[in-house]
Amino acid sequence: MRTIWGLWRWRRNPLRRRTDLVEAWAALVAASLILLVAPAVGWMSGSLAHGALMKAAREQRAERHPLSATVLKVLPHPPIDSDPETASARDAQRRVLARWTGPDGSRHEGPLAARPDADPGERFRIWTDDHGRPVGRPLDAATATTHAVLAGIGAAAGTVIVVDGARRLVVWRLMRRRYVQWDIAWARAGQDWGRADADS
């Protein structure tokens, strides 16, 4: 709003200084860039991020395989942690010793995270690479789209911050210039300004 308010300096006025006109131009340019360039930067960044994330999601789906693992035994919980976030993450999953067969036919056994109610003999789904090593779930399209949208919003917001920062820098320098000009004008007024007999 202050950027738009700065446009009053366009009006003809005998008190308008050259710096007022420069400030008005800076406000107009900043407003134009914020309205036109920032959305374009956000759209381009979001589109590029979406393309890269979708490619990564396709690669992960090709390299990762869903398999069933069998719980052999439930592993004991680690000692209680005073951090509530760690404790809630610990309670949301249960560590188990499990056995599974990889896509290449190799047999594996090791500790995995399972549902909190997993019991010995139960089967649960895991993701592995081509050699049967456990990996994270592949990125899905909805998550990729969400991350791309957030990247676009972040790029647009960053553009707005840079443009407004540049405008503020210009205004700051103009204000310093005005102060120098005021000091010169006050010095020209002389020491007698304001005295009762100064005009005699």
C-alpha positions in Angstrom: 0.0 0.0 0.0 2.9 2.4 0.8 4.2 1.8 -2.7 0.9 2.9 -4.2 0.7 5.8 -1.8 4.1 7.0 -3.1 2.5 7.8 -6.5 1.1 11.1 -5.1 4.5 12.5 -6.1 3.5 12.5 -9.7 1.3 15.5 -9.3 2.5 19.0 -10.2 3.5 20.8 -7.0 5.9 23.7 -6.4 7.2 21.9 -3.4 7.9 18.7 -5.3 11.6 17.9 -5.4 13.5 15.9 -8.0 13.9 13.1 -5.4 10.1 12.9 -5.0 9.8 12.2 -8.7 12.5 9.5 -8.6 10.8 7.9 -5.6 7.5 7.9 -7.5 9.2 6.2 -10.5 10.8 3.6 -8.1 7.3 2.9 -6.6 5.8 2.5 -10.1 8.6 0.2 -11.3 8.4 -1.9 -8.1 4.7 -2.2 -8.3 4.9 -3.3 -12.0 7.6 -5.9 -11.2 5.6 -7.3 -8.2 2.5 -7.6 -10.3 4.0 -8.9 -13.5 7.4 -10.5 -12.9 6.9 -12.1 -9.5 4.0 -14.3 -10.7 6.0 -15.2 -13.8 9.0 -16.2 -11.8 6.8 -18.3 -9.5 5.1 -20.0 -12.4 8.4 -20.8 -14.1 10.0 -22.1 -10.9 7.0 -24.2 -10.0 6.9 -25.7 -13.5 10.6 -26.5 -13.5 10.4 -28.0 -10.0 7.3 -30.0 -11.0 9.1 -31.5 -14.0 12.2 -32.4 -12.0 10.1 -33.9 -9.2 7.9 -35.9 -11.5 11.0 -37.3 -13.2 12.5 -38.2 -9.8 9.2 -39.9 -8.9 9.2 -41.9 -12.1 12.8 -43.0 -11.5 12.0 -44.0 -8.0 9.0 -46.0 -9.0 11.1 -47.8 -11.6 13.9 -48.6 -9.0 11.9 -49.4 -5.9 9.7 -52.4 -5.4 6.9 -53.2 -2.9 7.5 -56.4 -1.0 6.1 -58.3 1.9 8.2 -58.8 5.0 7.4 -61.2 7.8 7.9 -60.2 11.5 10.2 -62.6 13.3 10.2 -60.9 16.6 9.4 -57.5 18.2 12.5 -55.5 19.2 12.4 -53.7 22.6 11.7 -50.0 22.6 14.7 -47.7 23.1 14.9 -45.9 26.5 12.2 -43.3 27.1 13.1 -39.9 25.7 12.0 -36.7 27.3 11.4 -35.0 23.9 7.7 -35.3 23.0 8.3 -35.3 19.3 10.8 -38.2 19.5 8.5 -40.1 21.8 5.5 -39.7 19.5 7.5 -40.8 16.5 8.7 -43.8 18.5 5.2 -44.7 19.5 3.9 -44.4 15.9 6.1 -47.3 14.8 7.5 -50.5 16.2 10.9 -51.9 15.5 10.8 -55.5 14.5 13.2 -58.1 13.3 11.8 -59.2 9.9 12.6 -61.5 6.9 12.0 -60.7 3.3 13.0 -61.9 -0.2 14.3 -59.3 -2.6 13.2 -58.9 -6.2 16.4 -60.7 -7.3 15.5 -63.7 -5.2 18.0 -62.9 -2.4 16.9 -63.5 1.2 17.3 -60.8 3.8 16.8 -60.4 7.5 17.1 -57.3 9.7 15.5 -54.6 11.8 12.6 -52.6 10.2 10.0 -50.2 11.3 6.5 -51.7 11.3 3.0 -50.8 12.6 2.7 -50.3 16.4 0.4 -53.4 16.6 2.7 -55.7 14.5 3.1 -59.2 16.1 5.4 -62.1 15.2 4.2 -63.9 12.1 2.5 -60.9 10.6 3.3 -59.7 7.1 3.7 -56.0 6.3 4.7 -54.0 3.2 8.2 -52.6 2.7 10.0 -51.0 -0.2 13.3 -52.2 -1.5 15.8 -51.5 -4.3 16.7 -54.0 -7.0 19.0 -55.9 -4.5 16.5 -56.2 -1.7 17.9 -53.4 0.5 15.2 -51.4 2.3 14.5 -47.9 0.9 11.9 -45.2 1.4 8.6 -45.2 -0.3 8.8 -43.6 -3.8 7.6 -40.0 -4.3 4.0 -39.9 -5.4 2.5 -37.4 -7.9 0.5 -35.5 -5.2 3.5 -34.9 -3.1 5.6 -33.9 -6.1 2.8 -31.4 -7.1 2.6 -30.0 -3.6 6.4 -29.5 -3.4 6.3 -27.8 -6.8 3.6 -25.4 -5.8 5.5 -24.5 -2.6 8.6 -23.9 -4.7 6.7 -21.6 -7.0 5.2 -19.7 -4.1 8.6 -19.4 -2.5 10.2 -18.1 -5.7 7.4 -15.5 -6.2 7.7 -14.4 -2.6 11.5 -14.2 -2.9 11.1 -12.0 -6.0 8.7 -9.7 -4.2 11.2 -9.4 -1.3 14.1 -8.6 -3.6 12.1 -6.0 -5.6 10.7 -4.4 -2.4 14.2 -4.5 -0.9 15.6 -2.7 -4.0 12.9 -0.1 -3.8 13.6 0.5 -0.1 17.3 0.9 -0.8 16.5 3.5 -3.5 14.2 5.4 -1.1 16.8 5.2 1.7 19.4 6.7 -0.5 17.0 9.4 -1.7 16.2 10.2 2.0 19.9 10.6 2.7 20.2 12.9 -0.3 17.3 15.0 0.9 18.9 15.3 4.4 22.1 16.6 2.8 20.1 19.1 0.7 18.2 20.2 3.8 21.4 20.8 5.6 22.7 22.9 2.8 19.5 24.9 2.7 19.6 25.5 6.4 23.2 26.6 6.2 22.2 29.1 3.5 19.4 30.5 5.7 22.1 31.7 8.0 22.4 32.1 11.8 19.9 34.9 11.9 16.9 32.9 10.7 14.1 33.1 13.3 15.3 36.2 15.1 12.8 39.0 15.5 14.9 41.6 13.6 16.2 39.2 11.0 14.3 40.9 8.1 15.5 44.5 9.0 
